[in-house]
Amino acid sequence: MKVLNSNQAPEPVGPYPHARKVGNLLFLSGVGPRQRSSKEIPGVTFDENRNVIAYDIEVQCRAVFQNVKFVLEASGSRWENLVDVTVYLTNMKADFPIVNKIYAEYFPNPETQPCRTTVEVNALPTPIAIELKCVAVLNN
């Protein structure tokens, strides 16, 4: 087993790596939309007490996908090698249709679409509205 990290993806918010290689599989830790070296979250508006007052799920979704790509590429894999994706949303009713539309843009070919599970959660570790947990195969 090998621990892998990206110098482009946001730093983990806890004691875990970006990914771990096991055989020819790559397991990514949860990936959110934060930006590297910043506490800022794309698409989020805070009040003076740092409470979320609005967020743009499309902006967050695209940022999450970019961060997943950063981890995949740093680990020797690529977007097309994803085999399983778990999507965590904090508001399924409002955000699922938008996320589903964007997801279809990023995975247009039914032959290479990964398996997917989408679940709603009460909260995520930082004030984000989406997080992905992914498994990919490594490039040969």
Residue frames as a rotation matrix with the C-alpha (Angstrom) as fourth column:
MET 1
0.585 0.811 0.000 0.00
0.811 -0.585 0.000 0.00
0.000 0.000 -1.000 0.00
LYS 2
-0.596 -0.781 0.184 1.23
0.791 -0.611 -0.032 3.46
0.137 0.127 0.982 -0.84
VAL 3
0.242 0.596 -0.766 0.05
0.647 -0.687 -0.330 6.86
-0.723 -0.415 -0.552 0.42
LEU 4
-0.451 -0.335 0.827 -0.37
0.867 -0.383 0.318 9.49
0.211 0.861 0.463 -2.30
ASN 5
0.153 0.460 -0.874 -0.94
0.566 -0.766 -0.304 13.25
-0.810 -0.449 -0.378 -2.09
SER 6
0.309 0.043 0.950 -1.48
0.886 -0.375 -0.271 16.03
0.345 0.926 -0.154 -4.62
ASN 7
-0.601 -0.535 -0.594 0.25
0.697 -0.715 -0.060 19.39
-0.392 -0.450 0.802 -4.45
GLN 8
-0.885 0.354 0.302 -2.73
-0.048 -0.714 0.699 20.97
0.463 0.604 0.649 -6.28
ALA 9
0.058 0.945 -0.321 -5.73
0.426 0.267 0.865 19.58
0.903 -0.187 -0.387 -4.36
PRO 10
0.364 0.117 0.924 -6.73
-0.636 -0.694 0.338 21.22
0.681 -0.710 -0.179 -1.07
GLU 11
-0.744 -0.665 0.068 -4.97
-0.458 0.433 -0.776 19.98
0.487 -0.608 -0.627 2.02
PRO 12
-0.181 0.680 -0.711 -6.95
0.502 0.685 0.527 17.33
0.846 -0.261 -0.466 3.96
VAL 13
0.146 0.328 0.933 -8.83
-0.571 -0.742 0.350 18.71
0.808 -0.585 0.079 6.97
GLY 14
0.813 0.098 0.573 -7.75
-0.548 0.463 0.697 15.76
-0.197 -0.881 0.431 9.12
PRO 15
-0.151 -0.942 0.301 -5.04
-0.757 0.306 0.577 13.14
-0.635 -0.141 -0.759 9.53
TYR 16
0.406 0.270 0.873 -5.48
0.330 0.848 -0.416 11.29
-0.852 0.457 0.256 6.23
PRO 17
-0.713 -0.701 -0.011 -3.88
0.197 -0.216 0.956 11.25
-0.673 0.679 0.292 2.76
HIS 18
-0.296 0.577 -0.761 -5.52
-0.881 -0.473 -0.017 12.33
-0.370 0.666 0.648 -0.49
ALA 19
0.619 0.469 -0.630 -5.37
-0.707 0.681 -0.188 8.75
0.341 0.562 0.753 -1.75
ARG 20
-0.061 -0.607 0.792 -4.03
-0.672 0.612 0.417 5.30
-0.738 -0.507 -0.445 -1.10
LYS 21
0.027 -0.053 -0.998 -2.86
-0.907 0.419 -0.047 2.82
0.421 0.906 -0.036 -3.73
VAL 22
-0.078 -0.012 0.997 -3.71
-0.562 0.826 -0.034 -0.83
-0.823 -0.563 -0.071 -3.11
GLY 23
-0.095 -0.038 0.995 -2.75
0.642 0.761 0.090 -3.15
-0.761 0.647 -0.048 -5.97
ASN 24
-0.784 -0.159 0.601 -4.05
0.601 -0.440 0.668 -1.52
0.158 0.884 0.440 -9.14
LEU 25
0.323 0.939 0.118 -6.80
0.802 -0.337 0.492 0.36
0.502 -0.065 -0.862 -7.27
LEU 26
-0.819 -0.478 0.319 -6.72
0.277 -0.815 -0.509 3.93
0.503 -0.328 0.800 -6.03
PHE 27
0.154 0.845 -0.512 -8.94
0.948 0.019 0.317 4.90
0.277 -0.534 -0.799 -3.09
LEU 28
-0.482 -0.269 0.834 -9.50
0.173 -0.962 -0.210 8.63
0.859 0.043 0.510 -2.67
SER 29
-0.699 0.298 -0.651 -10.34
0.635 -0.161 -0.756 10.20
-0.330 -0.941 -0.076 0.66
GLY 30
0.403 0.915 -0.002 -13.39
0.842 -0.372 -0.391 12.47
-0.359 0.156 -0.920 0.62
VAL 31
-0.730 -0.614 0.302 -12.80
0.683 -0.633 0.364 15.41
-0.032 0.472 0.881 -1.72
GLY 32
0.287 0.820 -0.495 -14.55
0.721 -0.525 -0.453 18.74
-0.631 -0.226 -0.742 -1.33
PRO 33
0.647 0.096 0.757 -14.55
0.698 -0.475 -0.536 22.01
0.308 0.874 -0.375 -3.25
ARG 34
0.763 -0.377 -0.525 -12.06
0.129 -0.708 0.695 23.95
-0.634 -0.598 -0.491 -1.11
GLN 35
0.821 -0.569 0.034 -9.05
-0.147 -0.269 -0.952 25.58
0.551 0.777 -0.305 -2.74
ARG 36
0.354 -0.786 -0.506 -5.48
0.832 0.512 -0.213 24.65
0.427 -0.346 0.836 -1.85
SER 37
-0.642 -0.728 -0.239 -3.73
0.736 -0.498 -0.458 26.86
0.215 -0.470 0.856 0.74
SER 38
-0.752 0.478 0.455 -6.99
-0.422 -0.878 0.226 28.61
0.507 -0.022 0.862 1.50
LYS 39
-0.815 0.575 0.070 -9.98
0.222 0.422 -0.879 28.27
-0.535 -0.701 -0.472 3.78
GLU 40
-0.420 0.669 -0.614 -12.15
-0.782 -0.609 -0.129 29.74
-0.461 0.426 0.779 1.02
ILE 41
-0.456 0.410 0.790 -14.86
0.430 0.878 -0.208 27.60
-0.779 0.245 -0.577 -0.50
PRO 42
-0.997 0.071 -0.008 -15.87
-0.040 -0.461 0.886 28.42
0.059 0.884 0.463 -4.06
GLY 43
-0.473 0.881 0.027 -19.49
0.118 0.033 0.992 29.49
0.873 0.472 -0.120 -4.38
VAL 44
0.031 0.474 -0.880 -20.13
0.956 0.243 0.165 30.10
0.292 -0.846 -0.446 -0.66
THR 45
-0.162 0.008 0.987 -21.29
-0.095 -0.995 -0.008 33.35
0.982 -0.095 0.162 0.89
PHE 46
-0.333 -0.040 -0.942 -20.82
0.874 0.361 -0.324 33.83
0.353 -0.932 -0.085 4.64
ASP 47
0.788 0.485 0.378 -22.26
0.247 -0.812 0.528 36.34
0.563 -0.323 -0.760 7.07
GLU 48
0.305 -0.705 0.640 -20.05
-0.660 -0.641 -0.392 38.25
0.687 -0.303 -0.661 9.53
ASN 49
0.293 -0.153 0.944 -20.05
-0.853 0.405 0.330 35.22
-0.433 -0.901 -0.012 11.90
ARG 50
-0.708 -0.601 -0.370 -18.92
-0.704 0.564 0.431 32.79
-0.050 0.566 -0.823 9.15
ASN 51
-0.205 0.734 0.647 -22.37
0.041 0.667 -0.744 31.20
-0.978 -0.126 -0.167 8.91
VAL 52
-0.901 -0.068 0.429 -23.28
0.415 0.158 0.896 30.10
-0.128 0.985 -0.114 5.39
ILE 53
-0.297 0.837 -0.461 -26.01
-0.226 -0.530 -0.817 32.34
-0.928 -0.139 0.346 4.01
ALA 54
0.758 0.516 -0.398 -25.88
-0.531 0.134 -0.837 31.10
-0.379 0.846 0.376 0.41
TYR 55
-0.319 -0.867 0.383 -24.01
-0.206 0.458 0.865 28.68
-0.925 0.197 -0.325 -1.81
ASP 56
0.308 0.290 -0.906 -23.82
-0.940 -0.055 -0.337 27.87
-0.147 0.955 0.256 -5.50
ILE 57
0.471 -0.084 0.878 -23.93
-0.187 0.963 0.192 24.08
-0.862 -0.255 0.438 -5.92
GLU 58
0.969 -0.143 0.199 -22.82
0.231 0.252 -0.940 24.30
0.085 0.957 0.277 -9.56
VAL 59
0.467 -0.841 0.272 -19.64
-0.667 -0.537 -0.516 26.18
0.581 0.060 -0.812 -8.62
GLN 60
0.139 -0.400 0.906 -18.96
-0.876 0.378 0.301 23.74
-0.463 -0.835 -0.298 -5.77
CYS 61
0.775 0.218 0.593 -19.62
0.006 0.936 -0.352 20.69
-0.632 0.276 0.724 -7.96
ARG 62
0.879 -0.473 0.060 -17.20
0.041 -0.051 -0.998 21.85
0.475 0.880 -0.025 -10.66
ALA 63
0.235 -0.811 0.536 -14.56
-0.899 -0.391 -0.197 22.65
0.369 -0.435 -0.821 -8.00
VAL 64
0.363 -0.047 0.931 -14.95
-0.576 0.773 0.264 19.16
-0.732 -0.632 0.253 -6.46
PHE 65
0.945 0.015 0.327 -14.56
0.229 0.686 -0.691 17.52
-0.234 0.728 0.644 -9.86
GLN 66
0.627 -0.768 0.130 -11.39
-0.353 -0.429 -0.832 19.55
0.694 0.476 -0.540 -10.50
ASN 67
0.126 -0.581 0.804 -9.98
-0.989 -0.009 0.148 18.55
-0.079 -0.814 -0.576 -7.12
VAL 68
0.659 0.132 0.740 -10.71
-0.156 0.987 -0.037 14.87
-0.735 -0.091 0.672 -7.84
LYS 69
0.936 -0.339 0.095 -8.84
0.160 0.171 -0.972 15.26
0.313 0.925 0.214 -11.15
PHE 70
0.358 -0.842 0.403 -5.87
-0.800 -0.500 -0.332 16.79
0.482 -0.203 -0.852 -9.30
VAL 71
0.168 -0.271 0.948 -5.68
-0.779 0.553 0.296 13.79
-0.604 -0.788 -0.118 -6.95
LEU 72
0.855 0.193 0.481 -6.14
0.100 0.849 -0.519 11.25
-0.508 0.492 0.707 -9.74
GLU 73
0.842 -0.537 0.051 -3.42
-0.059 -0.185 -0.981 12.80
0.537 0.823 -0.188 -11.90
ALA 74
0.191 -0.794 0.577 -0.98
-0.945 -0.308 -0.110 13.15
0.265 -0.524 -0.809 -9.01
SER 75
0.164 -0.031 0.986 -1.56
-0.631 0.765 0.129 9.47
-0.758 -0.644 0.106 -8.25
GLY 76
-0.830 -0.555 -0.057 -0.99
-0.377 0.484 0.790 8.15
-0.411 0.677 -0.611 -11.77
SER 77
-0.398 0.766 0.505 -4.61
0.762 0.582 -0.283 7.75
-0.510 0.272 -0.816 -12.76
ARG 78
-0.990 0.131 0.049 -7.13
-0.078 -0.808 0.584 9.85
0.116 0.574 0.810 -14.68
TRP 79
-0.471 0.880 0.064 -10.79
-0.798 -0.394 -0.456 10.90
-0.376 -0.265 0.888 -14.72
GLU 80
0.131 0.540 -0.832 -11.76
-0.872 0.461 0.162 8.12
0.471 0.704 0.531 -17.16
ASN 81
-0.557 -0.436 -0.706 -10.40
-0.094 0.879 -0.468 5.50
0.825 -0.195 -0.531 -14.72
LEU 82
-0.620 0.420 0.663 -13.00
-0.773 -0.180 -0.609 6.21
-0.136 -0.890 0.436 -12.01
VAL 83
-0.757 0.355 -0.548 -15.00
0.057 0.872 0.487 3.07
0.651 0.337 -0.680 -11.28
ASP 84
0.047 0.785 -0.617 -17.05
0.905 0.227 0.359 4.10
0.422 -0.576 -0.700 -8.24
VAL 85
-0.765 -0.205 0.611 -18.19
0.028 -0.958 -0.287 7.49
0.644 -0.202 0.738 -6.95
THR 86
-0.051 0.745 -0.666 -20.14
0.994 0.102 0.038 8.28
0.096 -0.660 -0.745 -3.80
VAL 87
-0.496 0.005 0.868 -21.64
0.180 -0.978 0.108 11.77
0.849 0.210 0.484 -3.79
TYR 88
-0.343 0.361 -0.867 -22.51
0.929 -0.003 -0.370 13.33
-0.136 -0.933 -0.334 -0.43
LEU 89
-0.436 0.305 0.847 -24.97
0.248 -0.864 0.438 16.26
0.865 0.401 0.301 -0.58
THR 90
-0.947 0.122 -0.296 -26.30
0.263 -0.229 -0.937 18.37
-0.182 -0.966 0.185 2.28
ASN 91
-0.246 0.916 -0.316 -29.51
-0.483 -0.398 -0.780 19.19
-0.840 -0.039 0.541 0.38
MET 92
-0.708 -0.050 0.705 -30.63
0.405 0.789 0.462 16.36
-0.579 0.612 -0.538 -1.90
LYS 93
0.258 0.942 0.217 -33.92
0.765 -0.062 -0.641 17.95
-0.590 0.331 -0.737 -2.95
ALA 94
0.769 0.047 -0.638 -32.44
-0.168 -0.947 -0.272 21.26
-0.617 0.317 -0.720 -4.10
ASP 95
0.093 -0.915 -0.393 -29.03
-0.778 -0.313 0.544 20.10
-0.621 0.255 -0.741 -5.34
PHE 96
-0.147 -0.194 0.970 -29.44
0.174 0.960 0.218 16.64
-0.974 0.201 -0.108 -6.88
PRO 97
0.760 0.463 0.455 -30.90
0.491 0.049 -0.870 17.82
-0.425 0.885 -0.191 -10.21
ILE 98
0.821 -0.515 -0.244 -28.06
-0.569 -0.769 -0.291 20.31
-0.038 0.378 -0.925 -10.71
VAL 99
-0.084 -0.882 0.464 -25.35
-0.707 0.381 0.596 17.86
-0.702 -0.279 -0.655 -9.65
ASN 100
0.173 0.226 0.959 -26.86
0.342 0.899 -0.274 15.16
-0.924 0.375 0.078 -11.87
LYS 101
0.978 0.204 0.050 -26.80
0.129 -0.400 -0.907 17.53
-0.165 0.894 -0.417 -14.89
ILE 102
0.489 -0.866 -0.106 -23.17
-0.870 -0.493 0.015 18.49
-0.065 0.085 -0.994 -14.31
TYR 103
-0.058 -0.464 0.884 -22.21
-0.387 0.826 0.409 14.86
-0.920 -0.318 -0.227 -13.63
ALA 104
0.621 0.379 0.687 -23.65
0.447 0.549 -0.707 13.92
-0.644 0.745 0.172 -17.04
GLU 105
0.914 -0.352 -0.199 -21.42
-0.395 -0.670 -0.628 16.58
0.088 0.653 -0.752 -18.66
TYR 106
0.089 -0.956 0.278 -18.31
-0.971 -0.020 0.239 15.11
-0.223 -0.291 -0.930 -17.05
PHE 107
-0.643 -0.223 0.733 -19.30
-0.155 0.975 0.160 11.51
-0.750 -0.010 -0.661 -17.81
PRO 108
-0.077 0.678 -0.731 -20.92
-0.911 -0.347 -0.225 11.69
-0.406 0.648 0.644 -21.26
ASN 109
-0.336 -0.141 -0.931 -20.00
-0.707 0.691 0.151 8.16
0.622 0.709 -0.331 -22.37
PRO 110
0.621 0.670 0.408 -22.22
-0.775 0.444 0.450 5.42
0.121 -0.595 0.795 -20.86
GLU 111
0.701 -0.404 -0.588 -19.43
0.136 0.885 -0.446 2.90
0.700 0.233 0.675 -21.53
THR 112
-0.345 -0.928 -0.143 -17.05
0.432 -0.022 -0.902 4.65
0.833 -0.373 0.408 -19.12
GLN 113
0.177 0.470 0.865 -19.44
-0.596 -0.648 0.474 6.02
0.783 -0.599 0.165 -16.49
PRO 114
-0.872 -0.482 -0.088 -18.47
-0.203 0.519 -0.831 4.87
0.446 -0.706 -0.550 -13.00
CYS 115
-0.090 0.795 -0.600 -20.93
0.800 0.416 0.431 3.33
0.593 -0.441 -0.674 -10.60
ARG 116
-0.717 -0.133 0.684 -22.46
-0.160 -0.924 -0.348 6.00
0.679 -0.359 0.641 -8.38
THR 117
-0.031 0.696 -0.718 -24.30
0.951 0.242 0.194 6.36
0.309 -0.676 -0.669 -5.10
THR 118
-0.531 -0.072 0.844 -25.68
-0.037 -0.994 -0.108 9.69
0.846 -0.088 0.525 -3.91
VAL 119
-0.036 0.484 -0.874 -26.65
0.928 0.342 0.151 10.25
0.372 -0.805 -0.462 -0.28
GLU 120
0.349 0.193 0.917 -27.83
-0.111 -0.963 0.244 13.19
0.931 -0.187 -0.315 1.77
VAL 121
-0.257 -0.477 -0.840 -25.99
0.863 0.278 -0.421 14.03
0.434 -0.834 0.341 4.98
ASN 122
0.698 0.547 -0.461 -26.77
0.710 -0.610 0.351 16.58
-0.089 -0.573 -0.815 7.70
ALA 123
0.824 -0.512 -0.244 -23.35
-0.472 -0.857 0.207 18.21
-0.315 -0.055 -0.948 7.47
LEU 124
0.674 -0.735 -0.075 -19.83
0.467 0.502 -0.728 17.79
0.573 0.455 0.682 6.14
PRO 125
0.191 -0.643 -0.741 -16.58
0.979 0.069 0.192 18.59
-0.073 -0.762 0.643 8.01
THR 126
-0.863 -0.356 -0.357 -16.33
0.322 -0.934 0.154 22.09
-0.389 0.017 0.921 6.56
PRO 127
-0.095 0.917 -0.387 -19.19
-0.084 -0.395 -0.915 24.36
-0.992 -0.054 0.114 5.38
ILE 128
-0.871 -0.184 -0.456 -19.47
-0.473 0.058 0.879 22.68
-0.136 0.981 -0.137 1.98
ALA 129
0.105 0.994 0.023 -22.56
-0.869 0.103 -0.484 21.32
-0.484 0.031 0.875 0.23
ILE 130
0.912 0.152 -0.381 -20.91
-0.354 0.762 -0.542 18.44
0.208 0.629 0.749 -1.69
GLU 131
-0.048 -0.936 0.350 -18.14
-0.854 0.220 0.472 15.90
-0.518 -0.276 -0.809 -1.19
LEU 132
0.648 0.205 -0.734 -17.05
-0.637 0.674 -0.374 12.95
0.418 0.710 0.567 -3.33
LYS 133
0.090 -0.586 0.806 -15.56
-0.580 0.627 0.520 9.61
-0.810 -0.514 -0.283 -2.30
CYS 134
0.638 0.124 -0.760 -13.99
-0.769 0.166 -0.618 7.84
0.050 0.978 0.201 -5.29
VAL 135
0.205 -0.601 0.772 -12.29
0.001 0.789 0.614 4.62
-0.979 -0.125 0.162 -6.37
ALA 136
0.658 -0.076 -0.749 -10.27
-0.743 -0.232 -0.628 4.44
-0.126 0.970 -0.209 -9.60
VAL 137
0.779 -0.541 0.318 -8.01
0.556 0.830 0.050 2.01
-0.290 0.138 0.947 -11.36
LEU 138
0.203 -0.805 -0.558 -4.43
-0.178 -0.591 0.787 3.03
-0.963 -0.060 -0.263 -12.03
ASN 139
0.657 -0.066 -0.751 -3.08
-0.752 -0.134 -0.646 3.55
-0.058 0.989 -0.138 -15.53
ASN 140
0.872 -0.358 0.334 -1.20
0.344 0.933 0.103 0.61
-0.348 0.025 0.937 -16.93
